Amino acid sequence: MTDRTTTTRAETRGFRAGDGPRLVEAWRRAAPADPITPDRFRSLVLLDANFDPEGLRIAAAGDRVLGAAYAVRRLRPMAGTDLEPEQGWIPFFFVDPAARGRGLGRRLLTDALDWLHRHGRTRVDFSSYTPNYVFPGLDTEAYPAAAGLLESLGFRTLYEAAAMDRGLVGYRVPEEVTSRLDALTARGHRFATPRDDDLVDLLALAGTHFGPDWACTIRDSLAAGTPLDRIVTARDPGGRMVGWAMHGAFESVDERFGPIGVLEETRGTGLGEVLLHLVLERMRARRAHSAWFLWTGEQSPAGHLYRKAGFTTTRRFRVMRRQAAG
C-alpha cells in the first residue's frame, strides 16, 4: 500500500540506474492489460537511440517507483537529416494504482511536457512514436481516466487506429485468391522470398512510398536475425518490385503480421490480397494459431482488406496531439 503522505512526498526526476526493475513492476500493476517485461523495456526504451534519461520522468518515494511519464524527441533522424525539431512524443505514462487520486499523473505529464518544451518541442503526440512505439495510441476503453487526463492537458484526438486479429487454426488460402495468384503469375508477376540482393529494392520501396519508419522496421528486424522467409515480395512483369508482406518484423513475434504495402497504382488488382494470404499461409505452416497487428485505419482500404480476409477488430486506439504556443 502507498498512503497519502508517501504520495505527497514523491519526487519527480529523471531515470536513474536501478529504476528499471521497479518501473517494470509498477507498470504491471498500473496497466494489467498491457504488461511489459524487462527485456522489452530495455529494447524499446533504454536501447533506443533517442532515449534521454532526463526525458523518462520518474515519480519516486524512497526506493519505490510510483509512476512514470516518458518524453522523447529525436536525437537521431529517421531518414536524412530531419530531427523534426518541433515534434515530441509521450509513448507512455502510468501511476501505480495505490498512488492514484493525488494528482501524481498530472504532475508527471506536466513535468514531461515541460521537459519537451524546454527542448523546443511545441507539438506533442501520444503515442505514435516511431520506431519504438509501445502503443499505437490510447485505448480509452481500457484506460478512461488516462483519456480524461490527457484531454484536460490539451490533447485532442487526431484519428483512431484499430488492432485486429484472425485465428489461423484450419486456415487455408481461399480458392478465389489462388485463382487470382494464378492469373497474376500468368501475366508475368513473380511472388517469392527475397534474396539478399532483393533487399535493396524492398527497402527503397518501403522507404520511398510508405515512410522511413517502415524501411527502418524491416532493416532492423532483418539485422536482428528475422529470416528472409518471413517476407513475400511481388515484382511486376517488367521486374519492378511493387509490393511485399511479412510477419515477425516487430520484436521477433512470429504471430504479428505486417507490415504490408503495395504501390498505389497496383491497387485493385488483387495484389495486396494475394500477398496477405501468402504470408498467412506461411504463418500457419509455422504452426501459428493466430495473426494479429496493432495499427490500421478501420475504414481504410487496408481495413476492408483485412476484414475480407477474416480479421476482426479487437482494440481501438486514439492517437492524440497537443499543440502548444512556440
Secondary structure, DSSP 8 states (H G I E B T S, - for coil): ---HHHHHH-EEE---TTHHHHHHHHHHHH-TTS---HHHHIIIIIT-TT--GGGEEEEEETTEEEEEEEEE--SS-SSTT---TTEEEEEEEEE-GGGTTSSHHHHHHHHHHHHHHHTT--EEEES--SSS-S-SSB-TTT-HHHHHHHHHTT-EEEEEEEEEEEE-TT----HHHHHHHHHHHHTT-EEE---TTHHHHHHHHHHHHS-HHHHHHHHHHHHTT--GGGEEEEE-TTS-EEEEEEES-STT-TTBEEEEEE-GGGTTTTHHHHHHHHHHHHHHHTT-SEEEEEEE-TTSHHHHHHHHTT-EEEEEEEEEEEE---
